[in-house]
Amino acid sequence: MRRYQVILINLLIIIFLGACASQKRAKIKKGIKTVIDHRAFENHFQGVFIYDPATRDTLFKKNSSKYFTPASNTKIYTLFAALNLLPEKLPVLKYVFKNDTLYFRGTADGTQLHPFFKDSTSINFLKKYDNLSYSPYAIEDEKFGPGWSWDDYHWYYSAERTALPLYGNVVFVTNTPELSVSPSLFADSIVNVSNSKNRNPNKNIFFFDPERKDSTEIPFLTNKILTKRMLEDVVNKAVNLVEQMPEGQQQVLYGMPADSVYQRMMQVSDNFLAEQLLIQASTAISDTLSSRKTRQYVQDSLLSDLQQPPRWVDGSGLSRYNLFSPESLVHVLDKLYSDIPRDRLFSFFPAGGVSGTLEDWYPGGDAPYIYAKTGSLGNNHSVSGYLITASGKTLIFSFMNNHFRKPSSEIKERMQLVFEWVRDNY
């Protein structure tokens, strides 16, 4: 009898704990619903999915399997692709040395002479050789992504995509204390006037208000001749253009630690780095630089179990053609949480009230409780990532808002109430 009593007691404990957990989930659901049903959310499309990876329980969902415009939440998929395909140090160049000449081509690495990273790995390498031949014909992607806004061409966040970007494919202009231009070969292309656009749409003529006392980044029009000129300027020797690389085993030159680039991409939502990383990841699976091949490989081989496969067309989320569901974002966030040490993973994401695009939102008192990626386009705002509750649990969530006409600050304020409710009650 004693054995059966023990079994009965254990069953009663399990039933009691299950009932408590069920009541807690019901309380969470009711609390979230109370906030979400506010009139601030009534006239736009909204999707929410909150998930406990420890218990595999769904705490709350609303339109979670529907498709939304994700904006920069797309970078979560780009991060996943890069982490799975790229090495610890990013490939900078592929090269072959033949008949006293170094032949080289780009790998879409975005860090070379970048205004933030200022990495010179490729430049220092090329300086070692007397005869240089550059092959620019190795990229499938167009300069701009599908569905990008045509009139964004002059903003820093719409830099062109190329096989061998230099200087982040932007002109860096500063006027503190005097006018300075990088790369310097554009110094004579700056027109000191105030203009609503930063650049002529068809030429590398740039507009800069002489009254400005700060700096700005303006995308330049890229082409193979310009890349050749910039290379010659920094290596201080002639660079030949060749149609293709000669036969032979191509060697790889490696540059910066990948994690530092991922952090920059995610925390400040750097579109240029996101686009280049997605293209760069294709070097692991193809001889042709192609973001399409990266996306196809990730979806077919690494995410074949997705219930709502996304329409994924670029690396940054600039395109309104992208379509993701909250569940598809949580699915990838869950894989990242399972595969990557927590401290390393969280270092990629903006921290609420502390860093990046969340510096002014979702503060956590003594320590952040939100580590997440924001995504914003006109009339759209989403946040997806990780939430640490007051009881120490880690939840994974995606909160997506499309087609609102209110100021985004009002949407964020209501979202913050949801996050705080979950934090304090689960």
C-alpha positions in Angstrom: 0.0 0.0 0.0 2.8 2.4 0.8 4.1 2.2 -2.8 0.7 3.1 -4.2 0.3 6.0 -1.7 3.6 7.5 -2.9 2.4 7.2 -6.5 -0.9 8.8 -5.6 0.9 11.7 -3.8 3.2 12.3 -6.8 0.2 12.3 -9.1 -1.6 14.8 -6.9 1.6 17.0 -6.9 1.9 16.9 -10.7 -1.8 17.7 -11.0 -1.5 20.6 -8.6 1.6 22.0 -10.3 0.0 21.6 -13.7 -3.1 23.5 -12.4 -0.9 26.3 -11.0 1.0 26.6 -14.3 -2.3 26.6 -16.2 -3.6 29.4 -13.9 -0.4 31.4 -14.4 -0.6 31.1 -18.2 -4.3 32.2 -18.0 -3.3 35.2 -15.9 -0.6 36.1 -18.4 -2.9 35.8 -21.3 -5.6 37.9 -19.6 -3.1 40.6 -18.7 -1.7 40.8 -22.2 -5.1 40.8 -23.7 -6.2 43.7 -21.5 -3.3 45.9 -22.8 -3.5 44.8 -26.4 -7.3 45.4 -26.6 -6.6 49.1 -25.9 -7.8 51.5 -28.5 -4.2 52.4 -29.4 -4.0 49.0 -31.1 -7.5 48.8 -32.6 -6.9 50.2 -36.2 -3.8 48.3 -37.3 -2.7 44.7 -38.0 -0.9 43.1 -35.0 0.8 39.8 -34.4 2.2 38.5 -31.1 3.9 35.2 -30.1 5.4 34.6 -26.7 7.1 31.3 -26.0 8.8 29.6 -23.0 11.7 27.5 -24.5 12.2 25.7 -21.2 8.7 24.2 -21.0 7.9 24.5 -24.7 4.7 26.3 -23.8 3.1 29.1 -25.8 2.1 31.8 -23.3 0.3 34.0 -25.7 -0.4 34.3 -29.4 -2.4 36.6 -31.6 -2.3 36.4 -35.5 1.0 34.6 -34.8 0.9 32.5 -38.0 -0.1 35.5 -40.2 2.5 37.3 -42.4 3.8 40.7 -41.6 6.2 43.2 -43.1 9.2 42.6 -40.7 11.5 45.6 -41.6 14.8 45.0 -39.8 13.5 42.0 -38.0 14.7 40.4 -41.2 18.3 40.8 -39.8 17.5 37.9 -37.4 17.4 35.6 -40.4 20.6 37.2 -41.8 22.3 36.6 -38.4 21.2 33.0 -38.4 22.5 32.5 -41.9 25.9 34.1 -41.2 26.4 32.2 -37.9 25.7 28.9 -39.7 27.8 29.5 -42.8 30.6 32.0 -42.1 33.8 31.2 -40.2 35.0 33.0 -37.0 37.0 35.4 -39.1 35.3 36.8 -42.2 36.7 36.0 -45.7 38.0 39.2 -47.3 39.4 38.1 -50.6 39.9 35.0 -52.8 43.1 35.0 -54.7 45.5 33.0 -57.0 49.2 33.8 -57.5 50.3 32.9 -61.1 53.1 34.0 -63.3 54.3 36.7 -60.9 50.8 38.3 -60.7 48.3 38.2 -57.8 44.8 37.7 -59.2 42.0 38.5 -56.7 38.3 39.0 -56.3 36.0 40.2 -53.5 34.0 38.1 -51.2 31.5 40.8 -50.4 33.2 41.6 -47.1 31.9 45.0 -45.9 34.6 45.9 -43.4 37.5 47.0 -45.7 38.2 50.7 -44.9 34.6 50.9 -43.5 34.1 54.3 -41.6 33.4 52.3 -38.3 35.8 49.3 -38.6 38.5 50.8 -40.7 39.9 47.4 -41.4 42.9 47.3 -43.9 43.5 43.5 -44.1 43.1 43.4 -47.8 45.0 46.6 -48.5 48.0 45.5 -46.4 47.9 42.1 -48.2 47.8 43.7 -51.7 50.7 46.0 -51.0 53.0 43.0 -50.7 52.7 42.2 -54.5 54.0 44.2 -57.4 51.6 43.0 -60.1 47.9 43.0 -59.2 44.9 42.0 -61.3 41.3 42.4 -60.0 38.4 40.3 -61.2 35.1 42.1 -60.5 32.8 39.6 -62.2 31.6 37.4 -59.4 28.3 38.7 -58.0 24.7 37.8 -58.9 23.0 40.5 -56.8 21.9 43.8 -58.2 23.2 47.0 -56.6 19.8 47.6 -54.9 17.5 45.0 -53.4 14.1 44.1 -54.8 11.4 46.4 -53.4 13.7 49.0 -52.0 12.3 52.5 -52.2 13.7 54.3 -55.2 14.1 57.7 -53.5 16.3 56.3 -50.7 19.3 56.2 -52.9 21.0 59.1 -51.2 20.6 58.0 -47.6 23.4 56.1 -45.8 21.2 53.1 -45.2 20.8 52.4 -48.9 24.4 51.9 -49.9 24.9 49.8 -53.0 25.7 46.0 -52.8 29.0 45.0 -54.4 31.5 42.2 -54.5 34.4 44.3 -53.2 33.0 47.2 -51.2 35.4 49.8 -49.9 34.7 52.5 -47.3 31.3 51.0 -46.7 30.3 52.2 -50.2 29.7 55.6 -48.7 31.5 59.0 -48.7 32.1 60.2 -45.2 31.9 64.0 -44.9 32.7 65.9 -41.8 33.0 69.6 -41.0 34.5 69.5 -37.5 36.6 71.6 -37.4 37.0 71.8 -41.2 35.7 70.0 -44.2 37.1 66.5 -44.5 36.2 63.9 -47.1 36.8 60.1 -47.2 37.7 58.6 -49.6 39.8 61.6 -50.6 39.3 61.1 -54.3 35.8 62.5 -53.8 37.1 65.7 -52.3 36.4 67.7 -55.5 32.9 66.2 -55.8 31.4 67.9 -52.8 29.2 70.9 -53.5 28.7 73.1 -50.5 25.0 73.8 -50.7 22.0 72.9 -48.7 19.9 70.4 -50.6 17.0 68.0 -49.7 19.0 65.3 -51.3 22.5 64.3 -50.4 23.6 63.3 -53.9 22.9 63.7 -57.5 20.9 60.6 -58.6 23.0 59.9 -61.6 26.5 61.1 -60.7 28.9 61.1 -57.8 28.2 64.7 -57.0 27.4 65.2 -53.3 25.7 68.0 -51.5 26.8 69.2 -48.0 25.5 72.2 -46.1 28.6 74.3 -45.2 26.7 75.4 -42.0 26.7 71.8 -40.7 29.0 71.1 -37.8 28.7 67.3 -37.8 29.3 64.4 -40.2 27.3 62.5 -42.7 27.6 59.3 -44.8 26.4 59.5 -48.4 26.3 56.4 -50.7 28.3 56.7 -53.9 27.6 55.1 -57.3 29.8 52.1 -57.6 31.4 50.6 -60.7 34.5 48.5 -61.5 36.5 51.4 -62.7 35.9 53.3 -59.5 36.8 50.3 -57.4 40.1 50.0 -59.4 40.8 53.7 -58.8 40.2 53.4 -55.1 42.4 50.3 -54.8 45.2 52.0 -56.7 44.9 55.1 -54.5 45.4 53.1 -51.3 47.9 50.4 -52.5 49.8 53.1 -54.4 50.4 51.0 -57.5 48.6 50.0 -60.7 45.7 47.5 -60.6 44.7 45.7 -63.8 41.1 44.6 -64.6 40.6 41.0 -65.8 37.4 39.3 -66.8 38.0 36.1 -64.7 40.3 34.5 -62.4 42.9 32.1 -63.8 42.6 28.3 -63.2 44.0 27.1 -60.0 43.1 26.6 -56.3 41.8 29.9 -54.9 43.2 30.8 -51.5 41.2 32.8 -49.0 42.3 35.8 -47.0 40.6 36.3 -43.7 39.9 39.5 -41.9 37.9 40.7 -38.9 36.3 38.6 -36.2 32.8 37.9 -37.4 31.1 38.6 -34.1 32.1 42.2 -34.0 30.4 42.7 -37.4 27.3 40.8 -36.3 27.1 43.1 -33.2 27.3 46.2 -35.4 24.7 44.9 -37.8 22.2 44.0 -35.1 22.7 46.8 -32.5 22.6 49.8 -34.8 20.6 48.0 -37.5 23.3 48.5 -40.2 21.6 47.7 -43.5 24.8 47.7 -45.5 26.5 45.1 -43.3 23.4 43.0 -43.4 23.2 42.9 -47.1 26.9 42.2 -47.5 26.9 39.4 -44.9 24.0 37.6 -46.6 25.9 37.7 -49.9 29.2 36.9 -48.2 27.6 33.8 -46.6 27.2 32.3 -50.1 31.0 31.8 -50.3 30.5 28.7 -48.1 28.1 27.1 -50.7 28.9 28.6 -54.1 31.6 30.1 -56.3 29.1 32.9 -57.2 28.3 35.6 -54.7 24.6 35.3 -54.3 22.2 36.3 -51.5 19.5 34.2 -53.3 21.6 31.1 -52.9 22.2 31.8 -49.2 18.5 32.3 -48.6 17.5 29.2 -50.5 20.1 27.1 -48.7 19.0 28.3 -45.3 15.4 27.7 -45.9 15.8 24.3 -47.7 18.5 22.8 -45.5 18.6 24.6 -42.1 14.9 25.6 -41.7 13.0 23.0 -43.6 10.8 22.5 -40.5 9.3 26.0 -40.6 5.5 26.0 -40.4 5.3 29.4 -42.2 8.2 29.7 -44.6 8.9 33.4 -45.1 9.1 35.4 -48.2 12.7 36.5 -47.7 14.1 38.8 -50.4 17.0 40.8 -48.8 19.4 40.8 -45.9 18.4 44.1 -44.2 14.6 44.3 -44.3 14.6 47.4 -46.5 12.2 45.7 -48.9 8.5 45.7 -48.3 8.4 42.4 -50.3 9.7 40.6 -47.2 6.9 38.7 -45.3 7.5 36.9 -42.0 5.2 35.6 -39.3 5.8 36.1 -35.6 6.1 32.3 -35.2 8.7 32.0 -38.0 10.8 34.7 -36.2 10.5 32.9 -32.8 11.4 29.6 -34.5 14.8 31.0 -35.6 15.3 32.8 -32.3 14.7 29.5 -30.5 17.3 27.7 -32.7 19.8 30.5 -31.9 19.0 30.2 -28.2 19.6 26.4 -28.3 22.8 26.5 -30.3 24.7 29.6 -29.1 26.0 30.3 -25.5 23.6 32.8 -23.9 26.2 35.6 -23.2 27.5 35.5 -26.8 24.0 35.4 -28.3 22.7 38.3 -26.2 25.8 40.4 -27.1 24.5 40.6 -30.7 21.2 42.2 -29.7 20.3 45.7 -28.5 19.7 45.7 -24.8 16.6 47.5 -23.5 17.5 50.9 -22.0 21.2 50.4 -22.6 22.3 49.9 -26.2 21.6 50.2 -29.9 18.1 50.8 -31.2 16.7 49.9 -27.7 18.8 52.5 -25.8 15.7 54.7 -25.2 13.1 52.0 -24.7 12.3 49.1 -22.3 14.7 50.0 -19.5 15.1 47.3 -16.9 16.3 49.0 -13.7 19.5 47.3 -12.5 19.9 45.2 -15.6 18.3 44.9 -19.0 15.3 42.5 -19.3 14.9 42.8 -23.1 17.5 41.7 -25.7 15.8 42.1 -29.1 15.9 43.4 -32.7 13.7 46.2 -33.7 12.3 46.7 -37.2 10.8 49.9 -38.4 9.5 51.2 -41.8 6.8 53.8 -42.4 3.7 52.7 -40.5 5.3 49.5 -39.3 7.2 48.6 -36.1 8.2 45.2 -34.7 10.4 43.9 -31.9 11.5 40.3 -31.6 14.0 38.7 -29.2 14.4 37.6 -25.6 12.7 38.7 -22.4 14.0 37.8 -18.9 11.3 37.7 -16.3 11.6 38.8 -12.7 11.6 35.1 -11.7 14.6 34.5 -13.9 12.9 32.7 -16.8 13.9 33.5 -20.4 11.1 33.9 -22.9 11.3 34.2 -26.7 8.9 36.6 -28.4 7.9 38.5 -31.5 5.6 41.5 -31.4 4.7 42.9 -34.9 2.7 45.9 -35.8 1.8 46.8 -39.4 -0.1 49.6 -41.0 -0.7 51.9 -38.0 -1.2 55.7 -38.5 -0.4 56.8 -35.0 3.1 58.0 -34.0 5.3 55.0 -33.4 6.0 56.2 -29.9 2.4 55.4 -28.9 2.8 51.9 -30.2 6.0 51.4 -28.4 4.5 52.7 -25.1 1.8 50.1 -25.3 4.3 47.4 -26.2 6.3 48.3 -23.2 3.3 47.7 -20.9 3.0 44.2 -22.4 6.6 43.4 -21.8 6.6 44.8 -18.3 3.4 42.8 -17.5 5.0 39.6 -18.7 8.3 40.3 -16.9 6.6 41.0 -13.5 4.0 38.2 -13.6 5.7 35.1 -15.1 
